[in-house]
Amino acid sequence: MKYQSTSRILCFLFHAIIIAAFGSLGMFFGVFVVPEYFSTYNHYFVSIDGDYFLFLELAVLGLVLLTLSIFGLINAIKGIIKPSDDEPVVKSLTFFVAEGWVVSAFFILQGVLLFDVVSFGDSKNLAFVIIMALLFAIMLLIATNIPMVRLYDGRDQTPLLETLSLSAGIVGLFLGLEVFSNLIFNWLRGENSFSAYHEVNLLLGIIVGVSLVIAVLAVLASVVIKKKGAKGLIIGGFLNSASVFILGGGLLSYALTDMLVDTDKTLRIHFNIKDRSWGGYGFDVMAMIIGALAILGSVYFFVATGKDARNKSIAKKKA
């Protein structure tokens, strides 16, 4: 037995704190703010003139960490009930690692893509926002990866890959569901909604489609990795590569649609709907760059996974 009772209790307490804190954040923005954002009723719950993508990020971040910590809390309880079994504790700690990656991704997005939503349209704040966001991301990645390496030193890393794939699927699922709620409320509100601009629903539809496809691929990869062992790692690698490819294609599609359809810069739904006149093409250009890099990266990992599968097949035949 490697993990003592103190570690097991701390896992329980920290996951419970995350559930309370981020659960409140996710439920508030995810249930009361985001669905009504494009309607004339959006000011009932939030008086701050915030940007759509900022509120959407907070909703998804809160709901994802809530879900991951529920899984982590369940395993922490199992670890307390079975003090001689370390596996539930490892799983509980692995969900902390996954949460660290999710929050790091949040800050990376703020620094390289969504810098405009927290600079509030002031170009003087851009440098500060980008530098601080990337700094926080680097700090979180270091704080996440050091315990991750120690946690899986000499261990089978399959549970880690399974959990990370599951986490990506959960992110895609909540992102798709939140944006889909906008489409539903836009349809219900009709002309009382900003969705009177049909291009808005087109952009929202791209996000929904891409997010839900990624969610299915990532969750399927997690299941395959868990069930199929070594073979599952190969299949999971292909599925995760496909999800990254879809992500890149989605970013390119969104950016091109935003630039070509909204030629007068009056939509820009990632900005505040009350001030749609501001905003250049910074978001769209960065989305295309990141999308292209994601596609290239997915092709590389797809080819690398295929080579790994072929090498293992050859080695197995020789044996």
N, C-alpha and C positions, 0 to 999 in steps of 0.2 A: 504493500500500500504506500503510494508516493504522496498522496494529498491528504493532509490532516483535516481535522474538523474545522479549523479556522478558515481554510481555503474554501471548504464547502459552504460554510455559513456566509462568507463574503460574497461568493457567487450568487447566493440567494438574495442577499441584501442589495447588491448593486443592480441585479436584474430587476428587482422590485422597484428600485428608485427610477430606473430608466423607463419602466412601464408607466409609472405615475407621471413623470415629467414629460416624456415624449408622447405618451399616450394622450395627455391633455392637449399638447401642441397639435398632434395629428388630428384628433377629433374636432378641435375647434376650427382649424383651417380646412380640414377635409370635409366636414359635414356642414358647417355654417357659412364659410367664406367662399371657397372656390366654386361650388356649384352655382351660386347666384352671382358670380363676379360680373358677368356680361349683362345682367338685367338691371333694371332701374331700382332694384331693391338691394343692391350690393352694399350700400352705406349703412344698413341696419345693424350690422355686427362689427364692422371695422370702419372707423372714421378716417384712418390714415389713407392717403392717396398712394397706395402701394401698387407695384406692377404685378401683372397677372402671373408671370413665371416665378416671381418671388414667393407669392402666396402658394402657388402650386408646389414649389420646392419644399416649403415648410410643411405642407400637408403630407406630401409623399414621404419626406424624411421622418416625420413623427409617426406615421402609420407603419412604415417599414421597421423602425427601431422598436416600436411597440410589439410587432409580430415576432421579430427575432428574439426579443427579450422574453416573450412568453415561452418560446421554445427553450431558451436558456434557463428560465426559471423552472420549467418542468424537469429538466435534467439536473438542475441544482437540488431540487427536492428529492429526486431519485438518489443523488449522491449522499444526501443526509440520511435517507432511509437505509441505504446500503453502504455503511462506512468502510467496508472492505473492498468495494468495487470502485476503481478509478475511472472507468470508461464514461459514466455519466458526467463526472467532473470535467473530463477532457472535452466532452461535447459542449458542456455549458461554457467553458472558457473559449471554445472555438467560435461560439456565437458572439462573444466579445470581439474577437478578431474580425468577424464579418461586419460587425457594427462599426469598427474602426475603419474598415475599407469603405463602407457606405458614406460615413461622414467625411472621409478624405476625398471621395469622389465629389461630394457636395461642394467642398471648398475649391477643388480643381475646376469644377464647372464655373464657379464664381470668378475664377481668375482668368480662364481662357475663353469662355463663351458668354456667360451671363453677367459680365462686369457692369453692363448698363443698368441692370435692374436694382443694384444697390448703390450706384453713383447718382441715381435720381436725375439723370439727364444733364448733370454738370460735368463737363469734360475735365475740369480741374481735379475732380476726385478719382478719375480713372486710374491713374498711376498708383495712388494709395490703395485703392480697392484691389487691383491686380496683385500688387506686391504682398499685401497682407493676406489675401486669400491663398496665394501659393505658399506663403510662409507657414500658415496654419496647416495646409495640406501636407507639406514636408514634415512638419513636427508630428502630425498624427500618423503618417506612414511609418516614421521611425518608431514611434511609441507602439504601433501595432505590430510591426514586423519583428522587432526584437523578442517580445514574448512569444510570437508565433513560431519563430525558429527554435526557441528553447522548448516550447510545448511539444513540437513534433520532431525533436532531435532523436533520431533512432527509432521513430515510430512510423507506422503506415500513414501516409499522407492522404489516403483516399477520403477519410471523413472531412478533411479540410477542403478538398476540391468539391466534394458533395455539398458542403455547407455554403461555399462561395457561389456555386452555381444556383443553389436554392435561393440565396440572397438576391442574386441578379434577377431571378424570376419573380421574386416578390416585389422588387422595385418596379419592374415592367408591369406587373399586374396592377399595383396601386396607381401607377401613373396612367395606365390605360383607363381604369375605372373612374378616376377623378376627372379626366378630360371628357370621358363619355358622359359623366353627369352634367357637364356643361352643355353638351349637345342636347341632352334630354330637356334641361331647363330652358335652353334657347328655343327649342321647339314649343314648349308649353307657354312660354312668355310671348312668342311671336314678335309683333312689332314693338312691344315694350322692352325688347332686348336689343343689345348692340349687335346681335346676330342678324339684324335686318341687313347687315352687310354679309352676303352669303359666302364671301371669300373667307370670313372668319371660321365658319363651320367647315370649310374645305381644309383649312390649316389644322383645325382641331381634329378632323377626321384622319389626317395623316398621322398625327401623334397617337391617336387611339389604335389605328391599325398596326403601326410599327411596334408600339409598346406591347400589345397583346400577343403578337407573333413572337417577339423576344421572350415574353413571359413563358409561353408554351415551350419554346425550344430550351430555355434555361432550366425550367422545372423538369422537363423530360430528361435533360442531361444529368441532373442531380439524381433522378430515380435510376437511370441506367448505370451511373457510376456506383451507386449503392448496391444494386442487384447483381451486376455482371462482373464485378471484380476487375481484373486486368483488362479483359475485353471491354468492359464498360468504360474504362478510362479512354480508350481509343474512340469509341462511339461518342462518348461525352465530349471529347475534344472536337470532333466533327460538328456536333450540335452547337457547342459554344462558339466555334468559328463561324458557323452559319448565322448565329444570333448577332455577332459583331458585324458581319457583313450586312445584315438587315438594318442594324443601327446606322452604319455609315450611309447606306442608301437612303434611309429615312431622313437623315440630316441634310443630305444633298437635295432630296425632293422638297423638303420643307423650305430650305433657303432659296431654292430656285423659284418655287411658287410664290414665296413672300416678295421676292424682288420683281418678278415678272407681272404678277397680278396687281400688286400694290405699288404702282409706278409713282403715285403722288404722295406716298409715305403717310397716308391717313389711317392705315390699319395698324400695322406693327403691334400685334396683340401681345407681344412680350413686354410692351411698355404700358404705362398707365393709360387706361381707356379715356380718362378725362383730359389728357393732353397728348393726342395722337399726332400732332404736327411735328413733334421733335423726333429726332432719331435718324441716323444715317444707315449705312449698310454694314456697320461693324459686326453686328450679330450674324448677319447672313454670310459675310465673307469668312468669318471664323467657323461657322457651321459647315461651310463647304470644305474648308481646310481639314477640320477634324473628321468630317465624313469621309474624305478621300483617304486620310491616314488610317481610319478604321477599316476601310475596304482593303487597303494594301496589307494591313496587319492581319486581317482575317484570312486573306489568301495565303500569306506566309505561314500562319499557324495551321491552316488546312493542309498545305503541302507537307509541313514538318510532321504533322500527325500521321499523314499517309505514309511517309518514309519510315516513321517509327513502327507503324503497324506492319509494313512490309519486312523490316529488319527482324522484328519479333517472329514473324511467320517463317522466315528463312532459318532463323536460329532454332525454332521449334522443330522444323523438318530435319535439320542436321542432327539434333539430339535424338 
